[in-house]
Amino acid sequence: MSETVRIDPAAHAALTEIARAKHISLTAALSRAVEEYRRVTFLEALTSDFAALRADTGAWADEQAERDAWDATSTDGLADE
């Protein structure tokens, strides 16, 4: 499915430059840029969520206890290297 999206001329020029440098279509360049931005946004939100969790000492202690419990179950019989 194709949609029309309006972008400012500077963004279009940058997208065109990227597409030419990578030898891909404008559509592919835009899709890759959007995916990269989605990932960055996700990681920023994750970082913020963990900062909030660490700020709550009780919740952070619970998180650490849960991690310790899961760490105890992850051994697969292999000796530590």
C-alpha positions, 0 to 999 in steps of 0.5 A, a space after each residue: 500500500 502506498 501513502 503520500 507523506 509531505 516532508 519539508 524540502 531539506 528533509 527530502 534533499 537529505 533523504 535523496 542524498 542518503 538514497 543515492 549514497 546507499 543505492 536504494 529507493 527513496 521509499 527504502 531510505 525513508 522506511 529505514 530512517 523511520 525504523 531507526 527512529 522507532 528503535 531510538 525512541 523505544 530505547 529512550 523510553 526504556 532508559 527512562 523507565 529503568 531510571 524511574 525503576 531505579 529511583 524507587 528503591 523498593 521496586 529496584 530491590 524487587 527487580 534485583 531479587 527477581 533477576 537473582 531468582 531467574 539467574 539461578 534457573 538459567 544454568 544449563 549444566 555448563 561450568 562457568 568459563 
